[in-house]
């Protein structure tokens, strides 16, 4: 029995900052970001948007395009590292939002949960739901990746920001992709990228030496949460390389395959924290699989030879054929954490749909990564009806209709200084208010749907 992705939908903010604008303001040579990293646009959330609205919009679009009845949906599993609460999951907000449109109580028997492991959380959600459908082939599940990749202003991660959500319908006998059972895994507990609770002394805020109550806090310490991560770019990149190469080797063992298995993949889908990350890191696997070709490169050291190999005709041909289709949307959106690998999947499928490629029965390879750190490698086979499902996506057309913002607007949005939306919500969910007065509902977030 085949199990996998039957249909796919997405939601991306309508606003974006041109990378050329950011480069000019930060005194960075634009070509270093465009030609060096593949960046063109950076999607950015409006005042009324967050991971809940994006997840809800993507899910509703998926339900409508497939004409699903709510009682057909048995699971909504969400991968995110941008939760809006430390206890109440994004999934519960999404369920409430969907019921506000589909009917109160219409999803009462639907199981919802969030899975968090940095950028690989949605892959974990996907595999959990694949196993569920294998055991319950008459059921349907929705997997949603929803994240807001936000970095500090003037930081080295600023130009890799982005936001968006991808929703996928998981069923037996799917139209788009059927996944293999084998999965390669590599995990190590490291601090390459994380979002800690940052502790400050209450007196720093109250300017008092006494531990007086402040905003209901009795503890002397106050924990502050920032959307922006603590990270070490070079170390994180090395962890990425280590985990994906280990997981790739483990996948060979688990799938009982030998040789260069990437050659059996028509396309390679990787986590793309920036557009060219995949092509820059897959070279490590390519070199390991082609030791003689590596040895023939000109260079005094292994590092020099690896760099030469990355510019070789053999590797550049692989990049263009197997990786480049996944980069098209990434360059127009930016990093969306858990959704990046699935945005790459959608980009690849939409590219082949436009090219009228016969993808049916072809294999796609997935190389996922999440900081902290973990990688998973697995593969899927394209279904015979993939084109009819992808025809509904209109990915590239919708990205073309996004609206550029100027730099002052970007900075105000980043600092949350704007109180009204740049574009008023229309045919989408939006954050209406956050409770500030009721003591038993402080911080509760209320959403509405704008017709």
N, C-alpha and C positions, 0 to 999 in steps of 0.2 A: 504493500500500500504506500502510495506517495503522499507526503505531507509537506506543506510549505506555504508560500505567499500566493494568495489568490488575487489580491488587489492591493493597490497602494495609493495613498493620498498624502498631501503635505500642506503645511502652512508656513509661510515666510513673511516677516514684516514687510510692509509696503515701502519702508524707508531704507535708504542706504547712504553711506558716505563713500564717495569716490576715493580710491586709494591715492590718486594723484593729489587730492585735496589734503589728505592726511600727510603725505610725503612732503608737500610744500610747507605745511605748518610745523613739521618736526625736523625740517632741514635734512631730510633723507633723499638721496637720489632715487627718483621714481622708478627707474629701471631695475634697481636692486630689489624692489618689491614686486614689480610686474614681471620682468624677465627672470629674476632670480628666484622668486617664490611663487610666481603664478597668480598673484593677487590683483584684482581689478576693482571689486566692490566689497563693501563690508555691511551686511544687513544689520539694522539696529532697531530695537523695539521702541515703539511709541509709548506715550504716557499710559495709555489704557491697556497695554499688552504685557503679558508675562508668560511663564512656561505653562500656566494653566489655560490661558486663553488660546495659545497656539496649539496645545494638545487637544483641547476641546474642538477647535475649528477643524483640525485635521481629521479627528474622529468623526465629526458630523459629516464632513465631506465624503469620507469613506462610506459611511452608512447610507447616505443619500445616493451615491453613484452606484452602489450595489443593491439598492432597494431592500435593505435589511430590515426585518422586523426586530424590535428590541429584544423580544423573547428568544431570538436566535443567537444572541450574543451571550456567551457563557463566561467569558473572561475579558477584562481589560487590564493588561499588564503594562506598566510604564517604566521605562528606563530614563532616569534623570539624575543629574548631580546639582540641580538648581531648585531644590524643593523650597516651598514658601513657608514651611512649618517643620519643626523638629519632631512632630508626632503625627499630625494629620497629613495623610499622603496626598500628593497631587491627584492620584486616581480617584479619591473620594470627591474632590472638587469637580473633576471632569465628569464623573457620574451624575452629580447634581446638575451641572450645566446641561448635559445631554437630556436629562429628564425634563428640564424646563422647556425643551423644544419637542421632545418625543412623547412626553406625558409623564406626570408624576407617578412614581412607583414602577415605571415601565422597565427599569433595570434592577429591580429589587433582588432578583436571584442571580445577579451577575457578580462574580468574584473580581475584586480590584485590589491591586497592590503596586507599590513602587519598588524597584530594584536599583540600588545605588552601588556602583563600582566605577567611579569616574566615567571615562568615555566608553566603557565596555558594558555598562549596565543594561542597555537596550538589547545587546546581543544575548546577555544572560536571560532577559525577559523572553526573547524570541525562542531560545532553546528550551526554556521551561514550558512554553506554550506548544512547541512542536511535540515534546514528549506527552503533553496532555492530550493533544489531538490523536497521537498514535494510539493512546489507550482508549480514546473516546472519539472515533472517526466521524460520528454524526454531529459533533459539536463544532462551534466556531469561536475563535478568540481574536481579539484585537491587540496588537502590540504597538505601543507608541513610544517614540524617542522624542523627548522635548527638552530643550536646553537653551540657556542664554550664556554664551561665552563672553564674559566681560573681564577686562584687565584694567589695571590702573592706568590713568593718563600718563603719558610720557614713559611708560614701561616698555620693555623689549617685546612684550606680548600684545601691545596695543593694536598693532596692524593685523593681528590674527583673530580679531573679534568677529562675532556673528551670532545669529539667533535663528531658531526655526524648529519645526516639528515634522516628523514623518510618522504616518499611521499605516499599519499593514494588517490586512485580514488574513488570518491563518486558518487553513482548512485542509481536509483530505482532498486528494485529487485536484490540486490547485492549478490555476491558469498560468501563473508566472514562473515560479520556482519550486522545485522539490529538493529538499535537503537530505544529504546523506546522514547516516547515524554516527559515523566516526567524527570525533572532534579532537584536535591536538590542543593541549593546554600547557602553559608555562606561567608560574606565579611566584613572586617574591615580594615580601613586605618591605617597601622602601618609601622614602620621603622625597620623591622627585617632583611632586605636584600635589597639593592638598589645600583644604579650606578649613583651617582650625578655628576653634573658639579662642579668641584672643582676650586675655585677661588683663584688666586694668584695675587699679585701686579706686574705690568709690570717691575717695577724697580728691582725686584728680578732677572729678566733675563737680563735686559739691564745695570744694575748697575748704572743707572742714576736717579737723583731726578726729572728730567723733564719728562713730559708725551710725550715722542717722539714716532713717528710712528715706529712700529716694525712688520714686516711681514704683513703689511696692517692693523694692529690693531691700532685704534686711542684711544680706551678706556684705562683708566688707569688700569683696571682689565682685566686679561686674564683667560678664562675658559679652564680647562684641562679635557679631558675625558680619563678615564682608563677603559680597558676591565674588570679589576678586581673589584669586588664589595666591598662595605662597609657592614659588616654583624656582627651579634651577634649570634653565633651558638646555644647557649642554648635558647635564646629568640626565635630565628627562629623556633627551634624544638617545643617549646611550642605553638607558633602560628600555626604551622602545625597541632599539635594535636587538638587544640581548633577548628580550622576551619573544619577539616575533621569530627570530631564528630558532630558539628553543622550541617554540610551539610548532613551527614548521617541521622540525625533525620529529617531534612527538606525533604529529599528524601522519607522517609516513609510517610510523610503527602502528598506530591505531587503525589506519586504513589498509595496512598490509600492502603498501605500494612501495616501489623502489624507483630509483632513477629521478629524473627531473620532472616531478609531478606538475610543476607550474606550466610545463609545455602542453599539458593536457587541458589547461584552462584557457578558454577563449579570451576572457578578461579577468583581471585581478582587482579585487575591491579591498581597499585598505582604509584604516582610520586616517583621516586627513585633517590634522590640526591646522595645517595650512596647505594650500593647493598642491605644492610639489613635494610634500613630505613622503608620499609613497614612493615616487621615483628615486628620491634621495636615500631611502633606507632599504628598499628591496635589492639594491646593488649588493648588499651583504649576503643575501641568500643566493643571488645570481653568482657571486664570486665563489661561494662555497660549493655550488653545484658545477662550477666550471673552473677547476683548479689549474688546468693546463692553459686555458685562455688567460687567466689571471697572471700566471707565471710568464706568459709571452709579452706582457705589457712593459713599456719602457718606464723605468723608475728605480731609484736607489733604495727605496724602502717599500714595505708592504702597503703603507698608506699612499705612497706615490703611485704604486701599481693599481691600487683600488680606484684612485681618482682617474687614472688613465682609462681603466676599464669602464668607468661610468660614462665616458665620452666615446667609447668604441662603437663602431657601426652595429655590432651585435646587440649591445645593450640599448642603444638608442632606438633600434628597430623594435625591441621588446616593449619599451616605454610607449612608443607611438601606437603600437597595435593593441597592447593589453592593459595599459594603465591610463593613457591619456583620455579616453572617453569618460572616465570617472571624475576627471579634474575639471571638466567644463563648468558644471554647476558650482563646484567648490570655489572657483575663482570669482564667481558672481555673488556668492553668499557669505563665504568665510567659514570659520569653525563653528559647528553646532554640537560639539562634544559627542554625546551618545548617538546623535543622528547623522554624524559625518559619513560613516561608512555606508549608511542607507541612502543618504543623498547621493553618494557616489554610485550606488546601485541604480537609483532612479535616473541619474545623469547618463549612465552607460546604456540603459535600456531605451531611453528617449533618443539618444544618439543613434543607436542601431535602428530604431523605428523610423527616424528621418532618412537614414541611409538605405532603408528597405533591406536590411541584412537578414538572412535566413538563420536565426539564432536557435531555432527549435532543436532540442536534444543536446545543445552545446553545454559544456561545463563552465561554471564561474567559480573562481577561488576567492575565499574571504580570509583576510588577515586582519583581525580585530585587535585593538589595544586599549587598555585603560590604565591610567597612572595609579601607582600604589603598590604593586603593578602586576598586570595580568595580560596575557595574549591568548587568543583562541584562533585556531586555523581550521577551516572546514570548507566543504564545497557543495554546490547545488547544480541541478540540471534544469535548463530552461524548458518550459512547457510548450506544447504545440499551439496554445491559444494566447501566448504572451502578448502578441501585438494588439489584440482586441482589448486587453486590460490596460496596456500602456497608452493606447490612443486617448484615454480619458484624462491623462495626467496634465498635458499642456505645460510641462515644466519650463522650457525655455521661453515660451511665449509669455507666461506669467512673470518670469524674472525680468523680461524686457520692459514690462509695464510698471516696475517699481520706480519710486521717485527719489531723486537725489536731494540731500539736505546740505546746507552750508556748514562750515566749521563751528561757528558760534552756536547753532542749533544742536549740533552733535555734542558739544561740551555741556550744554545745559541739560540735554537728555541724560548724558552720562552722570552728571552730578545730581540728577533728579530735581532740578530747579524749575522746570516747566510744570505748570499745574493743569494746563489744557493740552489736549492732543494736537499734534501737527496736522494729522488727517483725522477727521471725526470718524468713529467706527461705523461701518455699514456692512450688513450681512455677515456679521461676525460676533463672537463673544467678546466682552470687554470687562475690565475691572471697574466696577461702579463705585465701591467705597470700601474702607477698612474701618472697623468699629474702634472708636476711641474712648467712649464714655461708659458703656455698660460693663460693670466690673467682671461679670461672668462670661463676657464675649469679647474682651479686649483683644484686638488683633485679628478678629474674624474677618475674612475677606468675602465680599459679596460681588457676584458677577451677574451680568445680564446679557441678553442677546439683542443686537441691533438689527432690525429688519431692513 
